[in-house]
Amino acid sequence: MQKPSTYIGLGLFLAFTAFPLLLGIGYALLFSLGLTGILSEGFTLDHWRAVLGSARFWETMAFSIYVALVSIGLAAGLALLLVMRRPRTFENGPLSFFIYLPLAIPSIVMAFLIFQLLSKGGALSRLAYQLGLVDGLSQFPDWVNGQYGIGIITAHFFMALPFFLILYTQMYYHEELKGLMQQAFTLGATRRQANWRVAAPVLLRRSFATVVLYFLFVMGSYEIPLLLGSQSRQMVAVLTIQKLQRFNLGDIPQAYTISVVYSIIVIALVAGLLRKRK
């Protein structure tokens, strides 16, 4: 039997988080269908056809998925490798404290730091010029505001790496992987085999839901791609806000349509994770 306090807590959670979110999605859906808002003229699917038939929208979605996959893949992969090789390093000692510091940096501050580091007038370009690697700042690669999103990926990588280091370190000891690996050694496995056939599958399986949720967070981020991204290739949140704030009122229903499409993707993935967990 669940305690009454459990139901009260669940009710408060739904009332203050889930319910307002659903109201916002519902309003966006009605606006995109022409059923509410200043431009309302009755039910229409024109805005949905305009968005889903736009090549720019699908390029934006593909670019957002690419940035999220690369940044989270690199961060989670490197964190997994480091924890399997040196689990005690991130449990005790100076690194166990300092890996928490990047988590306190707001995303807009991280974006500014990466801009000062990787832009054509930043620290790396000036260092390359002083070392004679480039003849001028114009020869430095477009790592910021470029079409490949290197600056965006770098910023999200440095924000996600300490998070996954902490996550995998806690999981390593919570799942008692040290004992499992000792059993693998007893059965004749090498350290490489024990890492990749015992530790890695357990950590990846336990962290799968968290990785997917962080992927959705990066895919829908706004501040970092706004500062470090380009105008030719935008992420979904930047495109949505730009359409919402333009002087062309015809773009506002399309902004709501994009937000509804992204919300459907998020809800579908979260529902799939909950179903798999159950």
VENQUI-V186940 format. One record per pair of residues at least 24 apart in sequence whose ideal C-beta (glycine too) atoms are under 10 Angstrom apart, sorted by the first residue. I is the first residue (numbers start at 1). J is the second residue. If there is no record, write none. Layout:
[[I	J] [I	J]]
This chain:
[[21	263] [21	267] [22	263] [22	267] [24	259] [24	263] [25	256] [25	259] [25	260] [25	263] [25	264] [25	266] [25	267] [26	260] [27	256] [27	260] [28	253] [28	255] [28	256] [28	257] [28	258] [28	259] [28	260] [28	261] [28	263] [29	256] [29	257] [29	259] [29	260] [29	263] [29	264] [30	256] [30	260] [31	252] [31	253] [31	255] [31	256] [31	257] [31	259] [31	260] [32	252] [32	253] [32	254] [32	255] [32	256] [32	257] [32	258] [32	259] [32	260] [32	261] [33	253] [33	256] [33	257] [33	260] [34	253] [36	256] [37	249] [37	252] [37	253] [37	256] [38	249] [38	252] [39	249] [39	250] [39	252] [39	253] [40	253] [44	253] [45	257] [46	250] [46	253] [46	254] [46	257] [47	250] [47	251] [47	252] [47	253] [47	254] [47	255] [47	256] [47	257] [47	258] [47	260] [48	253] [48	254] [48	257] [48	260] [48	261] [49	257] [50	250] [50	251] [50	253] [50	254] [50	257] [51	243] [51	253] [51	254] [51	255] [51	256] [51	257] [51	258] [51	260] [51	261] [52	257] [52	258] [52	261] [54	254] [54	258] [56	232] [56	233] [56	234] [56	239] [57	236] [57	239] [57	254] [57	257] [57	258] [57	261] [59	232] [59	233] [59	234] [59	239] [60	233] [60	234] [60	235] [60	236] [60	237] [60	238] [60	239] [60	240] [60	258] [61	219] [61	235] [61	236] [61	239] [61	258] [61	261] [61	262] [61	265] [62	233] [63	147] [63	148] [63	149] [63	152] [63	219] [63	225] [63	229] [63	230] [63	232] [63	233] [63	234] [63	235] [63	236] [63	239] [64	149] [64	152] [64	218] [64	219] [64	220] [64	221] [64	225] [64	233] [64	234] [64	235] [64	236] [64	237] [64	238] [64	239] [64	262] [65	215] [65	218] [65	219] [65	235] [65	236] [65	265] [66	148] [66	149] [66	152] [66	153] [66	219] [66	233] [66	235] [67	148] [67	149] [67	150] [67	152] [67	153] [67	156] [67	218] [67	219] [67	221] [67	224] [67	225] [67	229] [67	233] [67	235] [68	152] [68	153] [68	156] [68	214] [68	215] [68	216] [68	217] [68	218] [68	219] [68	220] [68	221] [68	235] [69	153] [69	215] [69	218] [69	219] [70	148] [70	149] [70	150] [70	152] [70	153] [70	156] [70	157] [70	218] [71	149] [71	152] [71	153] [71	154] [71	155] [71	156] [71	157] [71	158] [71	159] [71	160] [71	161] [71	214] [71	215] [71	218] [71	219] [71	221] [71	224] [72	153] [72	156] [72	157] [72	160] [72	164] [72	211] [72	212] [72	214] [72	215] [72	216] [72	217] [72	218] [72	219] [73	153] [73	157] [73	160] [73	211] [73	215] [74	153] [74	154] [74	156] [74	157] [74	160] [74	161] [75	153] [75	156] [75	157] [75	158] [75	159] [75	160] [75	161] [75	162] [75	163] [75	164] [75	165] [75	211] [75	214] [75	218] [76	160] [76	161] [76	163] [76	164] [76	165] [76	167] [76	168] [76	203] [76	204] [76	207] [76	210] [76	211] [76	214] [76	215] [77	164] [77	204] [78	157] [78	160] [78	161] [78	164] [78	165] [79	160] [79	161] [79	162] [79	163] [79	164] [79	165] [79	166] [79	167] [79	168] [79	169] [79	203] [79	207] [80	164] [80	165] [80	167] [80	168] [80	171] [80	172] [80	195] [80	196] [80	199] [80	200] [80	203] [80	204] [80	207] [81	168] [81	195] [81	196] [81	200] [82	161] [82	164] [82	165] [82	168] [82	169] [83	164] [83	165] [83	166] [83	167] [83	168] [83	169] [83	170] [83	171] [83	172] [83	177] [83	195] [83	199] [83	200] [83	203] [84	168] [84	172] [84	177] [84	181] [84	191] [84	192] [84	194] [84	195] [84	196] [84	198] [84	199] [84	200] [84	203] [85	191] [85	195] [86	169] [87	168] [87	169] [87	172] [87	173] [87	177] [87	178] [87	199] [88	169] [88	172] [88	173] [88	178] [89	165] [89	169] [90	162] [90	165] [90	166] [90	168] [90	169] [90	170] [90	172] [91	166] [91	169] [91	170] [91	172] [91	173] [95	162] [95	165] [95	169] [96	165] [96	166] [96	169] [98	162] [99	161] [99	162] [99	163] [99	165] [99	166] [99	169] [100	162] [100	163] [100	165] [100	166] [101	162] [102	158] [102	159] [102	160] [102	161] [102	162] [102	163] [102	165] [103	159] [103	160] [103	162] [103	163] [103	166] [104	162] [105	158] [105	159] [105	162] [106	159] [106	223] [107	155] [107	156] [107	159] [107	217] [107	221] [107	222] [107	223] [107	224] [107	225] [107	227] [108	155] [108	222] [108	223] [108	224] [108	226] [108	227] [109	155] [109	223] [110	154] [110	155] [110	156] [110	158] [110	159] [110	223] [110	224] [110	227] [110	228] [111	144] [111	151] [111	152] [111	154] [111	155] [111	156] [111	159] [111	221] [111	223] [111	224] [111	225] [111	226] [111	227] [111	228] [111	229] [112	155] [112	223] [112	224] [112	227] [112	228] [113	154] [113	155] [113	158] [114	143] [114	144] [114	150] [114	151] [114	152] [114	153] [114	154] [114	155] [114	156] [114	157] [114	158] [114	159] [114	224] [114	227] [114	228] [115	143] [115	144] [115	145] [115	151] [115	155] [115	224] [115	227] [115	228] [116	144] [117	143] [117	144] [117	151] [117	154] [117	155] [118	142] [118	143] [118	144] [118	145] [118	146] [118	150] [118	151] [118	154] [118	155] [118	228] [119	143] [119	144] [119	145] [119	151] [119	228] [120	144] [120	145] [122	151] [142	230] [143	228] [144	227] [144	228] [144	229] [144	230] [145	227] [145	228] [145	229] [145	230] [145	231] [145	232] [145	233] [146	228] [146	229] [146	230] [146	232] [146	233] [147	229] [147	230] [147	232] [147	233] [148	230] [148	233] [149	224] [149	225] [149	228] [149	229] [149	230] [149	233] [149	234] [149	235] [150	228] [151	224] [151	225] [151	227] [151	228] [151	229] [151	230] [152	218] [152	221] [152	224] [152	225] [152	226] [152	227] [152	228] [152	229] [152	230] [152	233] [152	235] [153	218] [153	224] [153	228] [154	224] [154	228] [155	218] [155	221] [155	223] [155	224] [155	225] [155	227] [155	228] [156	214] [156	217] [156	218] [156	221] [156	224] [156	225] [156	228] [157	218] [159	214] [159	217] [159	218] [159	221] [159	224] [160	211] [160	214] [160	215] [160	217] [160	218] [163	210] [163	214] [164	203] [164	207] [164	210] [164	211] [164	214] [167	203] [167	206] [167	207] [167	210] [167	211] [167	214] [168	199] [168	200] [168	203] [168	204] [168	206] [168	207] [171	199] [171	202] [171	203] [171	204] [171	205] [171	206] [171	207] [171	210] [172	199] [172	202] [172	203] [174	206] [175	199] [175	202] [175	203] [175	205] [175	206] [176	202] [177	202] [177	203] [208	273] [208	276] [208	277] [209	269] [209	270] [209	272] [209	273] [209	274] [209	276] [209	277] [210	273] [212	269] [212	270] [212	272] [212	273] [213	266] [213	269] [213	270] [213	273] [215	269] [216	262] [216	265] [216	266] [216	269] [216	270] [217	266] [219	262] [219	265] [219	266] [220	259] [220	262] [220	263] [220	265] [220	266] [236	261] [236	262] [236	265] [237	262]]
